[in-house]
Amino acid sequence: MRSFSNLWYWIALAVLWSTSSHWVIGVPYDMVTRARRHGGEAEADLHDIVRVNVNRILFISQTAGIWIIAFGSFGLTVLATLGFYYQIEFAQAVFLLAMPMGIVSWLSVRTARRIHDADGADLYRKLHFHRFSVQVLGMISIFVTAFWGMWQNMAHGAF
């Protein structure tokens, strides 16, 4: 079976982007909307979870960021070379999942740095902007993946 003609690949793509846009720097987005609407304890819970996740992301990026970038770049380069130079469709499919997730990871670190000291409406605005950025990236990624997958299926047949 080929990667782009497999239903499970497209289900995995949908779940990947659905999950990525729901969990904003490790915080479920429904907590953000609930804290914005109701305040009080929901807002305190949100601030606690955001503080924990921001500190976690910043610690990881400061201690192992160079290594993560190096190994991630190596892995993406291997996938791109195998997929697009040697025409291995499975590597193409994994690359089209992994490359945008690398960008999402970079956006998460950038957002964590920006909201380290944010509070109130500024925190909500930055979390919302991060979610919107991930959703736009997801739409572009799904479009490119669908276009490339259809091109592969038409060029090589579905089976």
Phi, psi and omega in degrees: 000145181267155186294311187281348176260004181268126180300325182295328177297317182288327174295317179297321178297316180294318180293320179302311183283328176296315179293319181296324181277343178276321182265099181270112187044041177088004180247127177296135187293336177295333174293324180295313181292323178294319179294323179292321183283317190256333181065206176060231183295323178297321179291320177296318177299317180299313180300322179294313181293320178297316180300314180297312183291322178296315178297322178296313181296316181293322178297314180297317182292328180281326183270322185235012185301316180298317181292321178296317178297317182296309181292323177296317178295320177299312180298317179293323178294318178298314180297317180295318180294312179297321185284311190260339176268314181267001174060040176267112188295324179298319178294324176298315182296316180292321178299318181290345170271318189280323184300310178295330178292330173296321177292321177298320178297317177298316177298323180294318178295317179298316179294320179299320177294322183286329183258012180305320181246010182285155181207154174065225185297327179295321177296313179298318181296317182290322176294320178295318180296321177298315179297317179298318178298318178294321179294319178295315177300321178296317178297317179295316181296316179296320178298312181296317180296317179295317179298312181294320179295318177295321179298316179296317180293323178287324183285326186245354184088160185285338183237000000 
